[in-house]
Amino acid sequence: MITFSDRQLKIPKMQQPVYLVTGGMSQFARAFPNKRTEELCIDALTEAAEFINMTPAQLKKYIHTCYYGHFADHFGDQLLGEAVIHDRLGLDPLGNIGIKTGGATGGSTLWEAYKTVASGYSDCALAMGWERMDEVPTDEGNNLISCAADKDWETPMGHIYTGYYAVMAQKYWQVFGKEEDSFRKTLAEIAVKNRGYARMNPHAQGPKKITVDDVLNSPVVAYPLLALDCCLMSVGAACGILADEKTAYEMTDNPLQIDVTAASHTLRVADRRNMEIPLLPNERPGQYDDLGQRFPGGDRYPGFTGFLAARMAVYYAYNMCGIKDPTDDLDLVELHDAFTISDIQTYEDIGIRPYGEGRTYVESGDCYHTNPHTGEPGKLPSNICGGLIGCMHAVGATGIMQVVEVGQHIWNRWGEMHGDEAKWERFGKQKPDDWTNLQVEGAKRGLAISHAGVGSHVTCTIVQHPKHVLERGD
């Protein structure tokens, strides 16, 4: 059984607060045959500069160190791609380093930039992420990405990530879904919601107006996961600018406070040791003592059904930021919906719902911008950008894109950034006649989860408006 020492459970302490000054992103697509990777990164940096009424040249004058995230060197046939992008952005001779943690690469890139500012090493840092996934066929791309799993233990399950998650989906459906057909429909509702929200996002790769039946009738990839349950393979870039308080307020009059934490777990899913469930601030001792009775087979944690790394990342983040209950203290979340099942698993790992009850977050309507049952605002909307299923999964950019999206809601500028007719036209897209402003009104705090593999690396980013920062736990 896994146990932790008090030192390992120590809540992180930063030397100074860190602020998200601005962020930007490129368009996302399955392929950009006429656009180079550095052009996409320039697009992201340009949007970040314009967001705070600067030119890229003006913005670059503040940057002291640079952190670059891109996962798969073999997609672009370019080792040390971070050095190439750094050069093309005109940021030599500043210090830079590349970050790789699989699907969590974007979040990990932010984590490193956050720590360098929090420590005082840099007063302003660039976190830039991208992925180039269009230079190989989709089947080969899936094969290459699956190499991020443990080649000895997980690859025999099919050498495709959908196969790895299908095993977890089967177990979760059996134990917590009680093998009910209604649970399979709940998974489909997630795909419908996220792809539908992507229709309002000009950056998004996979917007679709679909129904639950459309999802259920889509081709099987690895049972019970169907084609419309799965995230996208994408090309694109995103960036964030982090700074200390003094520098942040020199750059803009409205920076947001940001905190990033991280955790990990072995790649060997079948060999994950049993342990007691680490409790979050909104959970009570003994809460899960009868979990195996209520859900036979659910008493072994984390097993196939939970992500310990996500639980530990939010354990650090909630205690550090003073979050007592995510559903009450947060106004929106962006979660790593690589597959519909991983979305539901994450609801439980981060304490939106207790273990075993993740489906109720969807079925209650709490996860929607507008609750479909009441017509009122959803209690805690999720993945309004469309998530990985509807917007994109350009791996190195994903976790950064999510944080920028959260920030735009707290800045109260989501409608401006997503409804701009010129942007739709520039991306060669027709703005929908039924375009809807999905701004979360009055948003003060949000969370983004960046997740790798089958939960091998996870980061949790909390973004708060400075006037609404909760009492910190450090």
N, C-alpha and C positions, 0 to 999 in steps of 0.2 A: 504494500500500500504506500502511495506517495504521501509524505508528510513535509511540512515546511517549517523552517526556523523563523523566529521573530525577525531576524535580519532580512530574510527573503521576503517577508510580508511587509516590510517597512514602506511607508508611503513616500514616494519621491518628493524631494524638496528642491526647488529651483532657487538660484541666487537672485533672480529678478523676474518680474512678469514679462511675458512675451506677447507681441501683438501681431495679428494678421492685418497687414496694411492694405493689400490688394491681391487680386488673383485674376487669371485669365485662362482661356482655353481656345483651342482651334476647333474647326469643324471635325466631326468624327465620321468615318466611313469604313466600309470593308476594304476599299482600295483607293489610292490616290496615284494613278498612273502618271500624272503630269506634275506631281508636287513632291519635292524632296523633304526628308525628315526635318532638316534644319529650317525649312520654310514654315513647317507646322509649328516648330518651337518659337520662331519669330512671331507667328500669328498669336500664340498664347501670350508672349511677353508684351506684344503691342497692345493687346486687349487689356492686360493688367495695367500698363502705363496709362492708357486712355481713361481707364476707370477712375483714376485719381488726377485726371487732367494734366498728365505729363506726356512728353514724348519718350520713346524708349531710351534715347540718349540721356535725357534728364534722369530717368529712373535708374539707369545703370550706374550713375555717379554715386548712388547710395550703397550699392552692393559691395560687400566685403569678402564673403565666401560663397561658394556655390555647391549645391548638392544635386546630383542628377540621378534619376531613377529610370532604368530601362532593363527589362527582365531578360529578354531572349536575344543574345548576341547573334545566334545562328539564323535568326529571321532576316536580319539585314546584312549578313556577311561582313560584319564590322566589329572587331574587338575594340575595346576602349572607346566606344561611341561617345562617352561623356566628354572626352577630350576634343573630339570632333565638334560636338555641339557647342562646347565652351568657346572654342576658336571661332566658329561661325557667328556666335552671338557677340563677338568682340569683347570678351571678358578676360582674355589673357592680360597680365600674368597672375590674376587672382587665384587663390587656392581653390581646388575643386576635387571632388571625389565621387565615384559611382556607387550606387546602392542597388543591391539585388536581394529581394526576399520573396520571389515568386509573385503571386497575386497581390501581396501586401506591399509591393515595391513602392507604390506611390505614398502610402501611409508612412512607410519606413523612411522615405526621403524627407518627408515633413518632420519626422521624429528627430532625425539628425540635424536638420536646420534649426529646429526648436531648441535642441540642447546647446548648440553653439551660441545662440543668442542668450539663452538663459544663463549660461556660464560666464558671459561677458567676453568671450573670445571675439565675437563679432557683434557689431551693433545693428547690422542688417544682413540678411542672408537670402539667397535665391534657392527655392526648391522647384526644380523643373523635372517633369516626367514625360515620357513618350513611349510609344511602341510602334514597330513597323511589322505588321503581320500579313502584308499583302504580297510578299515576294515568294510565297510557297502556296501550293494548293491547300484547301481547308483540311483535308484528311492528313496531309503531312504536318500541317500546323498543329493539329490536335495531338499527333504523335510526339512532336517536339515538346509541346507544353507539358505533356504527361510525364516527361523525363524529370520533372520537378518532384515527382513522388519518389519514394524509396524504391530503387530499381530491384532490390532483392525481395522486398515484401509486398509491394503494392502493384508493381508492373504486371505480375501474372494475372491480375484481375481484368486485364483487357487493354492496357496501354492507351487509355483515353480517360480523361477526368470524369466524363459523364458516367463511366463504369464505376469509378470509385464512389461517386455520390449516389449512384443507384443502389449500392449495397446499403448505404446509410438510410436512403429513402425507404427501402424495403423494411429495415429494422424499425425505423421510426413509425412507419405506417402500421406495422404489426403491433407494436407496443403502445404507442401513444395515440395513434389513429384508430386502434382497435379493429383494423382491417375493414373500416367502413368506407363505402363508396363516397360518402360525403366528404371524407378527408381528401380524396383525390380531386374532388371538385374545388375544395378550398385552395389547393395548390394552383389549380387553373385560374382561380380568381386573382392570384398574385400576378400571374403573367398578363392577364387582361388589364389590370390596374396599371402596371408599370409601362406596358407598351402603349396604353392609352395616354398616360401622362407624357410620354415621349413625343406625342403628336404636337404638343405645345412648345417643344424645345427645338429651335432651329439647328442646334449642334448635333442633335441625336441621329444615330445611324439607323435604328430599327423601330420607328413609329408605326403602330398598327392599330386600327380600330377592329378589335376582334371580340369574340364571345367565348364563354367557357366551353361550348361545344367545339369551337374552332381549335382550342387547345387540346381537348380530349381526342379530337380526330386527327391531330398532327402526327407525323410519323414517329415511331418508337426509336429512340437513340440507344438507351439502355434502360430496360424496364425497371421501375415505372416512370422514368423520365422520358418525356416526349420532346419533339423538336422545339416547341414553343415554351417549354420549361427551362430552356438553356440560354445562357448569356451569349453575347456576340463576340466574334473575333474582329478586332478593330485596329484602325490606324488613327493616330492623333496625338496631341500634346496638351499639357496643362501645367500651370505654374502658380506658385504662391510666393509672396514677399513677406518675410517675417522680420520684425525689428524690436528693439527695446523701446521703452515708453518714450523717451526723449526723441529718438529718431522717428518713431512712428508718427508722433504729433507734428514733427517738422514736415513730414511727407503728406499728411492728410489730417483733417479735423475729425475724422470718424473711424479710427482703427478699432479692431475687435480683439478682445483678449483670447488667447488660444493656449491650450494645453494638450500635449500628446503623450500617451503612454503606450507601452508595448509588452507583449508576452509571447510565449512560444509553446509548442508541444511536439512530441516526436512524430515523425512522418509515419511510423509504423502503427497504423490505426488498429490493426488486429492485436497489437501487443501493448496497448495502452493500459497502464496499471490502474487498478481500482483505487478510489480515494473518497473521502467525505466531500460533499459539495461545499466549496467555499461560498460563504454567504455574503450577499450584497447588503447595503444599508437598509433596503426595503424588505429584507427577508428576516425571519426570526428563527432562533435555535429550535430545532425539532420539526421545522416545517416540512422536511422531506423524509421524516422517519417512516411514514406509511406510503411512500411513493411506490414501492414494489407491490403493495396491497391494492392501491388504486389502479395501478397500471402494471399488471403482472409482466415481469421481465425488465422492468424499468429501474430496478434497484442497484444496478451496477453503473457507477459513474466514473468517467464520462462515457465509456463504452463507445458504441457506434453512433449515438444519438446526440451528443453534445460536443461543444468545442471549448475545452479547458482554456486554451489561449485567449479566447474572447472573454471568458469569465474573468480571467486574471487581469487582462488589460483594463476592463471596466472597473474591476475591484480597485486598482490603483487610481484610475481616473476619477471615479465617484468620490472616493475618500479624499483625494487631493483637492477636488473642486467643490466639495461640500454638497454634492448631489445626494439627496435622501431617497428620492423616488424618481426614476427617469420619466415616468408617465406624467408626474406633476411638475417636475422641475425643468423638463425640456419641452420645446415647442415643435421640433421636427427632428427627424433622423434620416440619414442616408446609410443604408446597409448594403453589405456585399452579397447581392442576390445573384451569385454565379449560377445558381439553380434555385428553383422555387423551394426545394426542400432546405437548402442552406439558409434561405431567408427565414423560414419558420424556426429552424434550430437557433438562429441568432437571436430571435425575439426572446427566447428563454435564457440564453447565455448572458444577455445584457440586462435581464431583469424587467423587461417590459411585461412579460407574463411569467408565472412560475413554470418550472420544468413540468412538461407534460401537457401544458395548456396553451402552447403557442398559437394554435389555430384560432383561438378566441379573439386574438388581436385583429385578425382579418374578418372573422365572422361578425364581430361586434360593430365593424365599421370604423373603429378607432384609428386605423392606419391610413384612412383616406383623407384627401384634402377636404372633401365634403362628404360627410357620412351618408351613404346611400339609403340608409334606413330612416334617418331623421331629417335630412336636408340641412343639418347644422354642421359647423366646422368639425372635422375629425379631431379627436382628443390629442393624438400624436401622429401627424401625417408622416408617411415614410416614402422615400424614393420618388420624390415629386419630379425629379429630372428625367425619370424613366429607368433609373438604375442601370445595372449592367445588362439587364434583359432588354431594355428599351432604348437606352442612350448609347452605351458603349462599354467595352472592356479592353481598351488599349492599355495593357497591364501597367506599365510604368506610370501612366497618367491617371489611372482610375481613382486611387485614393486622394489625389490632389484635386481632381475634378469634383469629387464629392464634397470636400471641404469648401471649395469655392462656391458651390451651389448653396451650402448651408449659410455661408457668409452673405450671399446675395439676398437671402430672405431676411437676415438680421439687419442688413443695411437697408431693407425695404426697397430693393432695386431689382427684384426678380422679374417683375413685369417689364421694366425698362430693358433689361438685358435679353429677355426672351421674346419680347413682342416687337422689337425694332424691325420695321419693314425692310430697311436697308440691309440688315444682316441676313434676313431670309433671302433677299434677292442676291446678295453677294455669294451665298452658299448654293445658289441655283435651285432654290426650293420655293414652293408655293405655300404661303402662310394659310393654314386652314381657315375656311369661312367661319367655323365655330371655335376659333382660337379663344382660349380662356386664360385669364391671368390667374395662375396658381400660387401667387404670393400668399404665404402664411401670415395673416394679419397680426401685427403686434409681436412678431417673433423676437425673443430676447436671447434664447440659448438653443443650441443644436449640437448634435453628435454625428460623427461619421465613423464607421467601422471599415477598416481595410484588412483583407483576409487573404491568406495564402494557402495553397494546397488543400489538404483536408483539415485545415486548422493548424498548420505548422507554425505560422507567424500571424499575429494579429496586432494591429494598432487601433487605439481609440483616440479620437480627436474631439475635444470639447471646445466649442466656440461660444463666447458670451459677449454681450454688449457691455462695455465698461460700466454703464450705469446700473446694470442688473447682475453684477457678479455675485455669486453666492459666497457665503463665508467659507473660506478655504480650510481644508483639514490639515494643512502643513504648518 
